[in-house]
Amino acid sequence: MDLILWRHAEAHDHPDLVNGQQGDPLDLARRLTPRGDKQAARMAAWLDRQLPDGARIYASPAARAEQTAQALGRKFKLRDELAPDGDPLALLELVQWPNGKSPVVVVGHQPMLGSVIARLLGLPEEYCPMKKGALWWLRHRERNGALQTVLVTVQTPELI
């Protein structure tokens, strides 16, 4: 199974910098900046060339994640489990890791995506940092009777 974790591109700051909370209505409404639009388009063009037709695509209901997913130009579903305050285990259940049959793209947020990466790669930290607009492509496989999670690639919009 392939799992592609794509952090939303650069978005405008929360309008309430002092009291704003991740996942509140103002946070969910934040949109991509012009630079974020370019990041999403660049990454989407690369990903579209790599991704098979049967891939499932899920996105957080936050506007910035939805805009990032829209750049791919494929059908996707908004899922509440992927909201900014989401649970990494809920993400893994949604995508049916590691037993899903088709590749899955998840467009979401930190720290949830980093927490999933750390868990799947056995990293000691609670989560690993992930740049805005970047994606991590992980693959679950069996090799010589052992189950493995392999890091296929890490891409950032600036390097594509």
The 8 nearest C-alpha neighbors of each residue, nearest first, counted from 0:
[[1, 139, 138, 99, 100, 102, 97, 101],
 [2, 0, 138, 102, 137, 103, 139, 3],
 [3, 1, 103, 137, 136, 102, 104, 138],
 [2, 4, 136, 104, 135, 103, 105, 137],
 [3, 5, 105, 135, 134, 104, 106, 2],
 [6, 4, 134, 106, 133, 105, 3, 7],
 [5, 7, 107, 132, 108, 131, 106, 133],
 [6, 8, 64, 132, 67, 107, 131, 106],
 [7, 9, 132, 35, 131, 39, 38, 67],
 [10, 8, 35, 131, 31, 32, 132, 34],
 [11, 9, 31, 32, 30, 35, 63, 8],
 [10, 12, 32, 29, 31, 30, 13, 9],
 [13, 11, 14, 10, 29, 16, 15, 26],
 [12, 14, 15, 16, 26, 19, 11, 29],
 [15, 13, 16, 12, 25, 19, 26, 11],
 [16, 14, 19, 13, 17, 18, 25, 12],
 [15, 17, 19, 13, 14, 18, 12, 20],
 [18, 16, 15, 19, 14, 20, 13, 12],
 [19, 17, 15, 16, 20, 14, 13, 21],
 [20, 18, 15, 16, 17, 13, 21, 23],
 [21, 19, 23, 22, 18, 26, 13, 25],
 [20, 22, 23, 26, 83, 84, 19, 27],
 [21, 23, 83, 26, 27, 84, 20, 24],
 [22, 24, 26, 20, 25, 21, 27, 19],
 [25, 23, 27, 26, 28, 22, 20, 21],
 [26, 24, 28, 27, 23, 29, 13, 14],
 [25, 27, 23, 28, 24, 29, 22, 13],
 [26, 28, 61, 24, 25, 29, 22, 62],
 [29, 27, 25, 62, 26, 30, 61, 24],
 [30, 28, 26, 27, 62, 11, 63, 10],
 [31, 29, 63, 10, 62, 11, 28, 32],
 [30, 32, 10, 35, 63, 9, 36, 11],
 [31, 33, 35, 10, 34, 11, 9, 36],
 [34, 32, 36, 35, 37, 31, 9, 10],
 [33, 35, 37, 32, 36, 38, 9, 31],
 [36, 34, 9, 8, 32, 38, 31, 37],
 [35, 37, 33, 39, 34, 38, 31, 40],
 [36, 38, 40, 34, 35, 39, 41, 33],
 [39, 37, 35, 41, 156, 36, 40, 8],
 [38, 40, 36, 67, 42, 37, 41, 8],
 [41, 39, 43, 37, 70, 38, 42, 44],
 [42, 40, 38, 44, 43, 39, 156, 37],
 [41, 43, 45, 39, 156, 44, 40, 46],
 [44, 42, 71, 46, 40, 45, 41, 70],
 [43, 45, 47, 41, 42, 46, 40, 48],
 [44, 46, 42, 43, 48, 47, 41, 49],
 [47, 45, 43, 49, 48, 44, 50, 42],
 [46, 48, 44, 50, 49, 45, 43, 71],
 [47, 49, 46, 45, 50, 44, 51, 43],
 [50, 48, 46, 47, 51, 45, 44, 52],
 [49, 51, 47, 48, 46, 52, 54, 102],
 [52, 50, 53, 54, 49, 102, 47, 48],
 [51, 53, 54, 50, 55, 47, 73, 102],
 [54, 52, 51, 55, 101, 102, 50, 103],
 [55, 53, 102, 103, 52, 101, 51, 56],
 [56, 54, 103, 104, 102, 53, 57, 101],
 [55, 57, 104, 75, 103, 105, 54, 76],
 [58, 56, 76, 105, 75, 77, 104, 106],
 [59, 57, 106, 77, 105, 65, 78, 107],
 [58, 60, 81, 82, 107, 61, 78, 77],
 [59, 61, 77, 82, 79, 78, 62, 58],
 [62, 60, 27, 59, 64, 63, 65, 28],
 [61, 63, 65, 28, 64, 30, 27, 29],
 [64, 62, 30, 66, 31, 65, 61, 29],
 [65, 63, 7, 67, 66, 61, 62, 59],
 [64, 66, 62, 68, 67, 63, 58, 69],
 [67, 65, 69, 63, 64, 68, 62, 70],
 [66, 68, 64, 39, 65, 70, 69, 7],
 [69, 67, 65, 70, 66, 71, 64, 106],
 [70, 68, 66, 71, 67, 72, 65, 73],
 [69, 71, 68, 40, 72, 67, 43, 39],
 [72, 70, 43, 69, 73, 68, 47, 44],
 [71, 73, 70, 69, 74, 68, 43, 47],
 [74, 72, 71, 75, 69, 68, 56, 70],
 [73, 75, 72, 76, 56, 69, 55, 71],
 [76, 74, 56, 57, 73, 77, 58, 55],
 [75, 77, 57, 58, 78, 56, 74, 55],
 [76, 78, 58, 60, 59, 57, 75, 79],
 [77, 79, 80, 59, 81, 58, 60, 76],
 [78, 80, 81, 82, 60, 59, 77, 85],
 [79, 81, 78, 85, 82, 89, 90, 86],
 [80, 82, 59, 79, 85, 78, 107, 83],
 [81, 83, 59, 85, 79, 84, 80, 60],
 [84, 82, 22, 85, 108, 21, 81, 107],
 [83, 85, 82, 22, 21, 86, 111, 81],
 [86, 84, 82, 81, 80, 83, 111, 87],
 [85, 87, 89, 88, 111, 90, 84, 80],
 [88, 86, 90, 89, 111, 115, 114, 91],
 [89, 87, 91, 90, 86, 92, 115, 93],
 [90, 88, 92, 86, 87, 91, 93, 80],
 [91, 89, 93, 87, 88, 92, 94, 80],
 [92, 90, 88, 96, 94, 93, 89, 95],
 [91, 93, 95, 89, 90, 94, 88, 96],
 [94, 92, 90, 91, 95, 89, 80, 96],
 [93, 95, 91, 92, 96, 90, 103, 99],
 [96, 94, 92, 99, 93, 98, 97, 91],
 [97, 95, 98, 91, 94, 99, 92, 0],
 [96, 98, 99, 95, 139, 0, 91, 94],
 [99, 97, 96, 95, 100, 0, 139, 94],
 [100, 98, 95, 0, 96, 97, 101, 94],
 [99, 101, 0, 98, 102, 1, 95, 97],
 [100, 102, 54, 99, 0, 103, 53, 55],
 [103, 101, 1, 54, 2, 0, 55, 104],
 [102, 104, 55, 2, 54, 56, 3, 1],
 [103, 105, 3, 56, 4, 2, 57, 55],
 [104, 106, 57, 4, 58, 5, 56, 107],
 [107, 105, 58, 5, 6, 64, 7, 57],
 [106, 108, 6, 59, 7, 81, 64, 58],
 [109, 107, 6, 83, 112, 111, 110, 7],
 [110, 108, 111, 112, 113, 129, 107, 6],
 [109, 111, 113, 112, 114, 108, 126, 128],
 [110, 112, 109, 114, 87, 113, 108, 115],
 [113, 111, 115, 114, 109, 110, 108, 116],
 [112, 114, 127, 126, 116, 110, 115, 111],
 [113, 115, 126, 111, 117, 112, 116, 125],
 [114, 116, 118, 112, 113, 117, 87, 119],
 [115, 117, 113, 119, 114, 118, 120, 112],
 [116, 118, 122, 114, 120, 126, 115, 119],
 [119, 117, 115, 121, 116, 120, 114, 122],
 [120, 118, 116, 121, 117, 115, 148, 122],
 [121, 119, 117, 122, 118, 116, 148, 149],
 [122, 120, 118, 119, 117, 123, 116, 124],
 [121, 123, 117, 120, 124, 118, 119, 126],
 [124, 122, 121, 125, 117, 126, 118, 120],
 [125, 123, 126, 122, 127, 117, 114, 118],
 [124, 126, 114, 123, 117, 127, 122, 118],
 [127, 125, 114, 113, 124, 117, 110, 128],
 [126, 128, 113, 117, 114, 129, 124, 116],
 [129, 127, 113, 126, 130, 110, 109, 112],
 [128, 130, 113, 127, 131, 133, 109, 6],
 [131, 129, 133, 132, 128, 6, 155, 134],
 [132, 130, 8, 133, 6, 9, 7, 129],
 [131, 133, 8, 7, 6, 38, 130, 156],
 [134, 132, 155, 130, 131, 154, 6, 5],
 [133, 135, 5, 4, 154, 153, 6, 136],
 [134, 136, 153, 4, 3, 152, 137, 5],
 [137, 135, 3, 152, 151, 2, 150, 153],
 [138, 136, 150, 2, 151, 149, 1, 3],
 [137, 139, 1, 149, 148, 0, 2, 140],
 [140, 138, 148, 0, 147, 97, 149, 1],
 [141, 139, 147, 146, 138, 142, 148, 0],
 [140, 142, 146, 145, 147, 144, 143, 139],
 [141, 143, 145, 144, 146, 140, 147, 139],
 [144, 142, 145, 141, 146, 147, 140, 139],
 [143, 145, 142, 141, 146, 147, 140, 139],
 [146, 144, 142, 141, 143, 147, 140, 148],
 [147, 145, 141, 140, 142, 144, 148, 139],
 [148, 146, 140, 139, 141, 149, 145, 142],
 [147, 149, 139, 138, 120, 140, 119, 137],
 [150, 148, 138, 137, 151, 147, 139, 140],
 [149, 151, 137, 152, 136, 138, 148, 135],
 [150, 152, 136, 137, 149, 138, 153, 135],
 [153, 151, 136, 150, 135, 154, 137, 134],
 [152, 154, 135, 134, 136, 155, 151, 133],
 [155, 153, 134, 133, 152, 135, 156, 158],
 [154, 156, 133, 157, 158, 132, 134, 159],
 [155, 157, 38, 42, 159, 158, 41, 132],
 [156, 158, 155, 159, 38, 154, 41, 133],
 [159, 157, 156, 155, 154, 42, 41, 133],
 [158, 156, 157, 155, 41, 42, 154, 45]]
